[in-house]
């Protein structure tokens, strides 16, 4: 197996699941006080573009890693809106 394929696979795994600890903390503490939703939106835009790029160049690692990352970000954004403090009138 090609060394750079392995390096790419490891890099993809590390970045793909980079938000999982944040999601775990949000669930465990039931708090999103220290979380910026703009961070999630920015990363969603970035991984969407990376997925498109991966599809364009035919790189399965880039494509799949960013699709999975997008899914974890959807979970994080959903948790953010579910757990955020409610203001009067919400």
C-alpha positions, 0 to 999 in steps of 0.5 A: 500500500502506498505510504501517502495513501496511509498518511492521507487516511490517518490525516482524514481520520484525525480531522474527520472526527475532530469535533467528536470531543466537542460533541461529547462535551456538549452532551455530557455537560448539557451546555453550549456556553463556550461554543461558537455556532459561527465556528461550525458554520465556517467549518461546514462551508469549508468541508463542503468545498473540500468534498466538492474538490475531492469529487472533482479530482476523484480523491475518495479519501478527501470526498468521504472524509469531508462528507463524514465531517459534515455529518458530525457538524450537523450533529454539533449544530443540532445540539447547539440549538437544542441545548442553548439557553432559551431567552424569554419569548423563544 
